[in-house]
Amino acid sequence: MPAWRVIGMRAVIYLAARELRARWQSWAVLVLLVAVAGGAVLAAAEGARRTASAYSRFLTASRASDLLVAPNGSGLGGYFDAHASR
């Protein structure tokens, strides 16, 4: 590597270090904000994933029936009347 590139790189590193020392609090706040925003996005994505499968998990856990067989006018007081009035 040519000597002028090494000297140029040292100057960039020096300036970057000086900038970081002068404004480290601003950088820390920026990093914190990005971390909080990233955490919120990850939590929302995980919540959406769990919500998508919630109903099927509920049906499995409650051992829900797939079919309701009832003679006309019996069972579930008012159920058939409610459907008839629609």
Chimera marker file (.cmm) of the C-alpha trace (Angstrom):
<marker_set name="trace">
<marker id="1" x="0.000" y="0.000" z="0.000" r="1" g="1" b="0" radius="0.5"/>
<marker id="2" x="1.443" y="3.405" z="-0.946" r="1" g="1" b="0" radius="0.5"/>
<marker id="3" x="2.505" y="5.676" z="1.896" r="1" g="1" b="0" radius="0.5"/>
<marker id="4" x="0.175" y="8.514" z="0.836" r="1" g="1" b="0" radius="0.5"/>
<marker id="5" x="-2.875" y="6.206" z="1.250" r="1" g="1" b="0" radius="0.5"/>
<marker id="6" x="-1.800" y="5.227" z="4.767" r="1" g="1" b="0" radius="0.5"/>
<marker id="7" x="-1.331" y="8.881" z="5.732" r="1" g="1" b="0" radius="0.5"/>
<marker id="8" x="-4.725" y="9.745" z="4.219" r="1" g="1" b="0" radius="0.5"/>
<marker id="9" x="-6.366" y="6.922" z="6.130" r="1" g="1" b="0" radius="0.5"/>
<marker id="10" x="-4.789" y="8.060" z="9.392" r="1" g="1" b="0" radius="0.5"/>
<marker id="11" x="-6.208" y="11.536" z="8.805" r="1" g="1" b="0" radius="0.5"/>
<marker id="12" x="-9.700" y="10.106" z="8.296" r="1" g="1" b="0" radius="0.5"/>
<marker id="13" x="-9.416" y="7.977" z="11.437" r="1" g="1" b="0" radius="0.5"/>
<marker id="14" x="-8.148" y="10.976" z="13.399" r="1" g="1" b="0" radius="0.5"/>
<marker id="15" x="-11.036" y="13.160" z="12.238" r="1" g="1" b="0" radius="0.5"/>
<marker id="16" x="-13.590" y="10.440" z="12.934" r="1" g="1" b="0" radius="0.5"/>
<marker id="17" x="-12.222" y="9.872" z="16.445" r="1" g="1" b="0" radius="0.5"/>
<marker id="18" x="-12.202" y="13.595" z="17.148" r="1" g="1" b="0" radius="0.5"/>
<marker id="19" x="-15.800" y="13.923" z="15.948" r="1" g="1" b="0" radius="0.5"/>
<marker id="20" x="-16.871" y="10.969" z="18.085" r="1" g="1" b="0" radius="0.5"/>
<marker id="21" x="-15.189" y="12.389" z="21.192" r="1" g="1" b="0" radius="0.5"/>
<marker id="22" x="-16.798" y="15.784" z="20.656" r="1" g="1" b="0" radius="0.5"/>
<marker id="23" x="-20.325" y="14.489" z="20.018" r="1" g="1" b="0" radius="0.5"/>
<marker id="24" x="-20.491" y="11.112" z="21.756" r="1" g="1" b="0" radius="0.5"/>
<marker id="25" x="-23.692" y="12.027" z="23.619" r="1" g="1" b="0" radius="0.5"/>
<marker id="26" x="-25.509" y="12.834" z="20.391" r="1" g="1" b="0" radius="0.5"/>
<marker id="27" x="-24.352" y="9.549" z="18.892" r="1" g="1" b="0" radius="0.5"/>
<marker id="28" x="-25.484" y="7.660" z="22.004" r="1" g="1" b="0" radius="0.5"/>
<marker id="29" x="-28.963" y="9.214" z="21.783" r="1" g="1" b="0" radius="0.5"/>
<marker id="30" x="-29.154" y="8.354" z="18.082" r="1" g="1" b="0" radius="0.5"/>
<marker id="31" x="-28.161" y="4.741" z="18.755" r="1" g="1" b="0" radius="0.5"/>
<marker id="32" x="-30.731" y="4.524" z="21.554" r="1" g="1" b="0" radius="0.5"/>
<marker id="33" x="-33.510" y="5.873" z="19.323" r="1" g="1" b="0" radius="0.5"/>
<marker id="34" x="-32.660" y="3.423" z="16.550" r="1" g="1" b="0" radius="0.5"/>
<marker id="35" x="-32.620" y="0.550" z="19.057" r="1" g="1" b="0" radius="0.5"/>
<marker id="36" x="-36.024" y="1.505" z="20.504" r="1" g="1" b="0" radius="0.5"/>
<marker id="37" x="-37.541" y="1.866" z="17.038" r="1" g="1" b="0" radius="0.5"/>
<marker id="38" x="-36.099" y="-1.487" z="15.973" r="1" g="1" b="0" radius="0.5"/>
<marker id="39" x="-37.468" y="-3.131" z="19.095" r="1" g="1" b="0" radius="0.5"/>
<marker id="40" x="-40.925" y="-1.711" z="18.414" r="1" g="1" b="0" radius="0.5"/>
<marker id="41" x="-40.863" y="-3.012" z="14.848" r="1" g="1" b="0" radius="0.5"/>
<marker id="42" x="-39.775" y="-6.479" z="15.989" r="1" g="1" b="0" radius="0.5"/>
<marker id="43" x="-42.471" y="-6.562" z="18.693" r="1" g="1" b="0" radius="0.5"/>
<marker id="44" x="-45.153" y="-5.535" z="16.192" r="1" g="1" b="0" radius="0.5"/>
<marker id="45" x="-44.030" y="-8.182" z="13.705" r="1" g="1" b="0" radius="0.5"/>
<marker id="46" x="-44.044" y="-10.888" z="16.378" r="1" g="1" b="0" radius="0.5"/>
<marker id="47" x="-47.482" y="-9.790" z="17.577" r="1" g="1" b="0" radius="0.5"/>
<marker id="48" x="-48.835" y="-9.967" z="14.038" r="1" g="1" b="0" radius="0.5"/>
<marker id="49" x="-47.371" y="-13.432" z="13.568" r="1" g="1" b="0" radius="0.5"/>
<marker id="50" x="-48.942" y="-14.696" z="16.797" r="1" g="1" b="0" radius="0.5"/>
<marker id="51" x="-52.277" y="-13.050" z="16.024" r="1" g="1" b="0" radius="0.5"/>
<marker id="52" x="-52.442" y="-14.762" z="12.641" r="1" g="1" b="0" radius="0.5"/>
<marker id="53" x="-52.477" y="-18.188" z="14.300" r="1" g="1" b="0" radius="0.5"/>
<marker id="54" x="-54.433" y="-17.270" z="17.461" r="1" g="1" b="0" radius="0.5"/>
<marker id="55" x="-57.866" y="-18.426" z="16.310" r="1" g="1" b="0" radius="0.5"/>
<marker id="56" x="-56.700" y="-21.835" z="15.120" r="1" g="1" b="0" radius="0.5"/>
<marker id="57" x="-54.757" y="-22.325" z="18.377" r="1" g="1" b="0" radius="0.5"/>
<marker id="58" x="-57.883" y="-21.347" z="20.341" r="1" g="1" b="0" radius="0.5"/>
<marker id="59" x="-60.026" y="-23.863" z="18.461" r="1" g="1" b="0" radius="0.5"/>
<marker id="60" x="-57.468" y="-26.601" z="19.033" r="1" g="1" b="0" radius="0.5"/>
<marker id="61" x="-57.089" y="-25.832" z="22.743" r="1" g="1" b="0" radius="0.5"/>
<marker id="62" x="-60.831" y="-25.645" z="23.366" r="1" g="1" b="0" radius="0.5"/>
<marker id="63" x="-61.551" y="-28.770" z="21.278" r="1" g="1" b="0" radius="0.5"/>
<marker id="64" x="-64.308" y="-26.873" z="19.467" r="1" g="1" b="0" radius="0.5"/>
<marker id="65" x="-66.847" y="-28.791" z="17.418" r="1" g="1" b="0" radius="0.5"/>
<marker id="66" x="-66.907" y="-28.487" z="13.648" r="1" g="1" b="0" radius="0.5"/>
<marker id="67" x="-70.651" y="-28.833" z="13.223" r="1" g="1" b="0" radius="0.5"/>
<marker id="68" x="-73.843" y="-27.949" z="15.115" r="1" g="1" b="0" radius="0.5"/>
<marker id="69" x="-76.803" y="-30.222" z="14.455" r="1" g="1" b="0" radius="0.5"/>
<marker id="70" x="-80.069" y="-29.094" z="16.036" r="1" g="1" b="0" radius="0.5"/>
<marker id="71" x="-83.677" y="-29.673" z="15.009" r="1" g="1" b="0" radius="0.5"/>
<marker id="72" x="-85.518" y="-26.541" z="13.943" r="1" g="1" b="0" radius="0.5"/>
<marker id="73" x="-86.650" y="-24.492" z="16.931" r="1" g="1" b="0" radius="0.5"/>
<marker id="74" x="-84.572" y="-26.264" z="19.580" r="1" g="1" b="0" radius="0.5"/>
<marker id="75" x="-81.411" y="-25.420" z="21.485" r="1" g="1" b="0" radius="0.5"/>
<marker id="76" x="-79.550" y="-22.143" z="21.877" r="1" g="1" b="0" radius="0.5"/>
<marker id="77" x="-82.547" y="-20.046" z="22.875" r="1" g="1" b="0" radius="0.5"/>
<marker id="78" x="-83.058" y="-17.270" z="20.354" r="1" g="1" b="0" radius="0.5"/>
<marker id="79" x="-80.320" y="-18.411" z="17.963" r="1" g="1" b="0" radius="0.5"/>
<marker id="80" x="-82.640" y="-19.458" z="15.164" r="1" g="1" b="0" radius="0.5"/>
<marker id="81" x="-84.913" y="-16.440" z="15.707" r="1" g="1" b="0" radius="0.5"/>
<marker id="82" x="-81.957" y="-14.095" z="15.353" r="1" g="1" b="0" radius="0.5"/>
<marker id="83" x="-80.975" y="-15.675" z="12.039" r="1" g="1" b="0" radius="0.5"/>
<marker id="84" x="-84.541" y="-15.691" z="10.760" r="1" g="1" b="0" radius="0.5"/>
<marker id="85" x="-84.949" y="-11.973" z="11.382" r="1" g="1" b="0" radius="0.5"/>
<marker id="86" x="-81.993" y="-11.033" z="9.169" r="1" g="1" b="0" radius="0.5"/>
<link id1="1" id2="2" r="1" g="1" b="0" radius="0.2"/>
<link id1="2" id2="3" r="1" g="1" b="0" radius="0.2"/>
<link id1="3" id2="4" r="1" g="1" b="0" radius="0.2"/>
<link id1="4" id2="5" r="1" g="1" b="0" radius="0.2"/>
<link id1="5" id2="6" r="1" g="1" b="0" radius="0.2"/>
<link id1="6" id2="7" r="1" g="1" b="0" radius="0.2"/>
<link id1="7" id2="8" r="1" g="1" b="0" radius="0.2"/>
<link id1="8" id2="9" r="1" g="1" b="0" radius="0.2"/>
<link id1="9" id2="10" r="1" g="1" b="0" radius="0.2"/>
<link id1="10" id2="11" r="1" g="1" b="0" radius="0.2"/>
<link id1="11" id2="12" r="1" g="1" b="0" radius="0.2"/>
<link id1="12" id2="13" r="1" g="1" b="0" radius="0.2"/>
<link id1="13" id2="14" r="1" g="1" b="0" radius="0.2"/>
<link id1="14" id2="15" r="1" g="1" b="0" radius="0.2"/>
<link id1="15" id2="16" r="1" g="1" b="0" radius="0.2"/>
<link id1="16" id2="17" r="1" g="1" b="0" radius="0.2"/>
<link id1="17" id2="18" r="1" g="1" b="0" radius="0.2"/>
<link id1="18" id2="19" r="1" g="1" b="0" radius="0.2"/>
<link id1="19" id2="20" r="1" g="1" b="0" radius="0.2"/>
<link id1="20" id2="21" r="1" g="1" b="0" radius="0.2"/>
<link id1="21" id2="22" r="1" g="1" b="0" radius="0.2"/>
<link id1="22" id2="23" r="1" g="1" b="0" radius="0.2"/>
<link id1="23" id2="24" r="1" g="1" b="0" radius="0.2"/>
<link id1="24" id2="25" r="1" g="1" b="0" radius="0.2"/>
<link id1="25" id2="26" r="1" g="1" b="0" radius="0.2"/>
<link id1="26" id2="27" r="1" g="1" b="0" radius="0.2"/>
<link id1="27" id2="28" r="1" g="1" b="0" radius="0.2"/>
<link id1="28" id2="29" r="1" g="1" b="0" radius="0.2"/>
<link id1="29" id2="30" r="1" g="1" b="0" radius="0.2"/>
<link id1="30" id2="31" r="1" g="1" b="0" radius="0.2"/>
<link id1="31" id2="32" r="1" g="1" b="0" radius="0.2"/>
<link id1="32" id2="33" r="1" g="1" b="0" radius="0.2"/>
<link id1="33" id2="34" r="1" g="1" b="0" radius="0.2"/>
<link id1="34" id2="35" r="1" g="1" b="0" radius="0.2"/>
<link id1="35" id2="36" r="1" g="1" b="0" radius="0.2"/>
<link id1="36" id2="37" r="1" g="1" b="0" radius="0.2"/>
<link id1="37" id2="38" r="1" g="1" b="0" radius="0.2"/>
<link id1="38" id2="39" r="1" g="1" b="0" radius="0.2"/>
<link id1="39" id2="40" r="1" g="1" b="0" radius="0.2"/>
<link id1="40" id2="41" r="1" g="1" b="0" radius="0.2"/>
<link id1="41" id2="42" r="1" g="1" b="0" radius="0.2"/>
<link id1="42" id2="43" r="1" g="1" b="0" radius="0.2"/>
<link id1="43" id2="44" r="1" g="1" b="0" radius="0.2"/>
<link id1="44" id2="45" r="1" g="1" b="0" radius="0.2"/>
<link id1="45" id2="46" r="1" g="1" b="0" radius="0.2"/>
<link id1="46" id2="47" r="1" g="1" b="0" radius="0.2"/>
<link id1="47" id2="48" r="1" g="1" b="0" radius="0.2"/>
<link id1="48" id2="49" r="1" g="1" b="0" radius="0.2"/>
<link id1="49" id2="50" r="1" g="1" b="0" radius="0.2"/>
<link id1="50" id2="51" r="1" g="1" b="0" radius="0.2"/>
<link id1="51" id2="52" r="1" g="1" b="0" radius="0.2"/>
<link id1="52" id2="53" r="1" g="1" b="0" radius="0.2"/>
<link id1="53" id2="54" r="1" g="1" b="0" radius="0.2"/>
<link id1="54" id2="55" r="1" g="1" b="0" radius="0.2"/>
<link id1="55" id2="56" r="1" g="1" b="0" radius="0.2"/>
<link id1="56" id2="57" r="1" g="1" b="0" radius="0.2"/>
<link id1="57" id2="58" r="1" g="1" b="0" radius="0.2"/>
<link id1="58" id2="59" r="1" g="1" b="0" radius="0.2"/>
<link id1="59" id2="60" r="1" g="1" b="0" radius="0.2"/>
<link id1="60" id2="61" r="1" g="1" b="0" radius="0.2"/>
<link id1="61" id2="62" r="1" g="1" b="0" radius="0.2"/>
<link id1="62" id2="63" r="1" g="1" b="0" radius="0.2"/>
<link id1="63" id2="64" r="1" g="1" b="0" radius="0.2"/>
<link id1="64" id2="65" r="1" g="1" b="0" radius="0.2"/>
<link id1="65" id2="66" r="1" g="1" b="0" radius="0.2"/>
<link id1="66" id2="67" r="1" g="1" b="0" radius="0.2"/>
<link id1="67" id2="68" r="1" g="1" b="0" radius="0.2"/>
<link id1="68" id2="69" r="1" g="1" b="0" radius="0.2"/>
<link id1="69" id2="70" r="1" g="1" b="0" radius="0.2"/>
<link id1="70" id2="71" r="1" g="1" b="0" radius="0.2"/>
<link id1="71" id2="72" r="1" g="1" b="0" radius="0.2"/>
<link id1="72" id2="73" r="1" g="1" b="0" radius="0.2"/>
<link id1="73" id2="74" r="1" g="1" b="0" radius="0.2"/>
<link id1="74" id2="75" r="1" g="1" b="0" radius="0.2"/>
<link id1="75" id2="76" r="1" g="1" b="0" radius="0.2"/>
<link id1="76" id2="77" r="1" g="1" b="0" radius="0.2"/>
<link id1="77" id2="78" r="1" g="1" b="0" radius="0.2"/>
<link id1="78" id2="79" r="1" g="1" b="0" radius="0.2"/>
<link id1="79" id2="80" r="1" g="1" b="0" radius="0.2"/>
<link id1="80" id2="81" r="1" g="1" b="0" radius="0.2"/>
<link id1="81" id2="82" r="1" g="1" b="0" radius="0.2"/>
<link id1="82" id2="83" r="1" g="1" b="0" radius="0.2"/>
<link id1="83" id2="84" r="1" g="1" b="0" radius="0.2"/>
<link id1="84" id2="85" r="1" g="1" b="0" radius="0.2"/>
<link id1="85" id2="86" r="1" g="1" b="0" radius="0.2"/>
</marker_set>
